[in-house]
Amino acid sequence: MITGLLLAAGASRRFGPEDKLLAEYRGMPLVLHMARALRQLTRDTIAVTSNERVADLLAPSGYRIIRIAAGQPQSESLKAGLAALGTPTRNILITLGDMPALTRKDLEWVAEGTAPACACAGSDDPIMPPVLIAPQDIAALREVTGDQGAGRLLRHRPDLRRVILPAAHLRDIDFLADLME
């Protein structure tokens, strides 16, 4: 069993004045694509957000909602989610709310691609979410700062096991035009 951590508190600076996670993509708000894929994989899920409307979308499906102030760097979102875990005893699958093409199967491959002493990333280069983190790596992740996530820690792991996913599944939404692709 794993715990799912959905980071959904980005500032959407490149997207425009609206929160991109609420933008409609293929018939529903962008954030719900990843949220549903993650909930299909595990029932133990936490979402970190700075937007009340995003929280309102995720809470009914069983996410534990952690709120942070708007405009925080990615590391603060990650730290808030990790703090909510307390002292984890199982692996944590970290995902981002703006990656709508990832499927449950993709997440399963990442979740199954590691032993407890390893970390796993979704791509070959650069390392990008989703990532699976073992409990013993949480302390190091809590030290990440700025607009950094788990990639900074994983990049230097000799035991990193990579699960290569289709590039089209790993794309994220940064600009309004990305919704049209």
N, C-alpha and C positions, 0 to 999 in steps of 0.2 A: 504494500500500500504506500502511496505517496501523498504528499500535500501539494496542492496547486496554489501558486501565488501569481495573481494577475496584476500587473502594474498598469494602472489606467489613470495616471495623474499628470500626464505630460501637459505642457503649456500650449501645444499646437501653434507655436510661433510662426512656422512656415506655412501653415494651412490657411491662415486668415483670422478674422475676428471671432469666428465660432469655434467651439470645441469639436475637433474632428471626430472624436469618439461618438458623437451624437449624429454625425452626418449619415444620411441614408446610403447604404451600400447593398445592392442586391436585395432590396426589399425590407431591410431592417437596419437599425443603428449599427454603425461599424463595430463598436465594442462587443455587441452580442455575438458576433461570429466566433471570436476567440473564447468568449465566456462560455458559450454552449459547448464548444469542442472540449474545453477543459473540464466542464462539469460532466460530460459523457465519460471521461476517463476516471475522475475521482470525485467523491462527494465531499471531501475535506478541502475546501477552497476558501481563500482569502483574496479580496480585491482591495487595492489601495487606490484611492481616487481623491481628487480635490474638487470634484464637481458633484453637487447634490443630485442633479438629474441623472448622471451616470450611476451614482449610488442607488437611486430609485429604480433604475433598470435592472441592476444586478441583485439587489437584496431579495426579491421574490423567488429567485432561483436557488437560494440557499447560501449565497456567498456571505462570509463574515466581512463586513465593510470596515475598512480603516480609512479615516479621513486625514488628509494633510493639507496644509495651506497651499493655495495656488502659487505657481511660479517656482516651486522648489526644483532643484536639480534631480536627475534620475536617481542618484545615490540616496537621497532622502526618502524617496518613494520605496526603494529597496529596503532601506534600514527600518522604515515603519512597518513594512510587511514582515520582516524578520523579527522585529520586536514583538509583534502579535503572536508569533509562533512560540515564544518563550524558549524553552530548551527542547528543540526538536529531536525526535527519536527515529524519524524516517526521512527519506530523501525528499527534497523539495523541487518541484518542477516550476521554473520561473518562465512566465510568458508575458508578452506585451499586448495591450488592447488594440493596437493599430496594425496587427498582422492577420487580416481576415481570411487569407487563403490557407492557413494551416488547418489541417484536419485532425480529427481524433486519431486516425491511424498514424499521422506524422508524430503526434505527441506520444503515442504508444511506443513508436520506434525509439524516440529519445529516452523515454522512461525505462525501456528495457535494455538500452544500450550501455548500461553502466553497472558496475559492482559498487557496493557501498563505499569503497575507498577511492573511487574515481569520480570524475566529473564528465559531463557530456555536453556537446554543443551541436547545434543543428546544421552547421555548415563547415566547409573546409577552411575557407579564408575569405573574409574575416570571420572570427567567431561571432555568432549572433544567436539570439534566442530562437527557439526555446533552449533552456539549459537545465540540466538536472544537477543538483548540488547535494552532496552528502552532509549529514549532520555535523561531522567534524570540520567541515569547511565554513561553517556559519560564522565563526569568530573572525576569520579573515575577511569575509564579505562585509561584515559590519564596519570594517575600516575603510571601505571604498568611499571616495569623496567626489564631488563635482558631478558632471554629466557622464559618469562612468557606471557601468553595471558589472555583472559577473565576468564579462570578457577579460577585463584587466587581470583578474585573479587567474582565470583559466588559461590564458595565453602562456603562462610560465609553468604549467603543470606537465611534468613528464608522463604522467599516467592518464592524460586527457584522452578520452575515447570520443571520436567524432562520428556522428551519424549524419551522413550526407543526404539532405533532402532536396527535392527539386527547387531550383532557384525561384520559380514562379510562386512557390508556396511560401518562400521566405521574404517576399517583398512586403514592405510596410507602406503605410499611407502617410506621406508627409505634406503633400500639396493637394489642393482641390482637384487638379487635373489627374492625380493618381487614381481618383475614384472612377474615372472614365476608362481606365485600362482593363 
